[in-house]
Amino acid sequence: MPNTKKNVSVTVELDENNVPESISWDAGDATEMSSKTCRALILALWDHHSKDTLRLDLWTKNMPVDEMKIFFHETLSTMADTLERSIGDERIAGDMRDFCDHFAEKMEIAPRKPE
């Protein structure tokens, strides 16, 4: 089977102070519209040479605080799912989900119910 390459691109439009005004992304082979907009992104990359995480955290100046709280909660919740799938430790993933419930309570947001 031949190697396949996929590209994901992110475009950030900045104001005169280098503050993001808009963020769009494109997965290239997506079946929906080719470019999608978003108000925030968190990108984490593992550098195995330096054993360090590289991060890019961006949000637009029109990102409402209530949406940012939900974004963080959902990001943490999906990280618990990823942790469980990647290392197979249901116990620690469950602990992280418990923290996500606590986080949602402290941030005064209602956690999204699993589908």
N, C-alpha and C positions, 0 to 999 in steps of 0.2 A: 504494500500500500504506500503510495507516495506521500511525502511530507506535505502538510498543508499549512499555510500561513494565514492568519487572520489579523486584521488591524483594527484597533479601537483608537479613535482620535478624540481629543478634547480641545475645544476652542474657547478661549476666554477673552472677552472684550473688556478692556480696562478704561476707566476714566482718566482724566489728567493727573490724578494722584495715585495711579496704579491700583485702584480699588475695583474689583470685578463688578461690571454692570450686567453682564450676561454670560452664561456658560452654556455651551451646547456640546453634544457628543454624538459620535457616529460609530456604529459597529460594522459598517461596510456591507455585511451580508444580511442585515436585519430585514425581515419581510415587511415591517411597517415602514412608515416614512423614514427616509434615510438619516436625517439629523433631528435630534431631540434636544429640547432645552431642559435645563434644570436650574435650581436656585442654589444648590450646594453639592459638594462632592468631598469624599474622603478616599484617597488612594494610598494604599500601603504596599510597599514592595520590600521583600526580604533580600538583603545583600549577603549572600552566603560567604563571601570573601571576608568582609569586615564583621560578620555576625551582628548586623545592625538593621533596623527597620528604617526605611526611607519613607517619608510621608509628604503628601500634598493635601492640605486642607484648604478649601476655598468655599466661600459663600458670597452671594451677591448682596449688594447694599439694600436690596428690597426683600431680603429673606426675613419674614416675620419671626419673632421670638417664639411664638407658639409652634410654628412649623419646625424651627430648629430643635426644640425640645423633642418633638415627635421623631424627627430625623435621627437624633442621637439615640433615642430609645430603640427604634427599629434597627439601627446599625448595630448596637450592642446585642440585641436579640438574635440577629442573623449571625453575628460572630459566635454566639453560643452554638448555633446549629452547625456552623463550619468547624468549630472546635470538635464537636462530637463526631462529625463525619471524618475529619482528618486524623484524629488520634484514637477514636473509638472509646473515649472515656465518658460514659453517660453520667457518672456521678459529678464530675467537675463541670460538665456542661449544664447539669441541673442546678448546681450552685450558681453558675453564671445567670441562668434564667431567674433564679430567686432574686439575685441582685437586680436584674432588669425590672422585676415587679416592684422591688423596693425603690428603685430609681424613678419609675413611673409615678409611684405614690408621692415621693418627695417633690417631683417636678409638677405634680398636680395635673397629670395627663392620664387618660384612660388607655391602658395597654390594648393593642389590637388583638382580637380573639383569633386563635389559629383557625385556618380554613380547612 
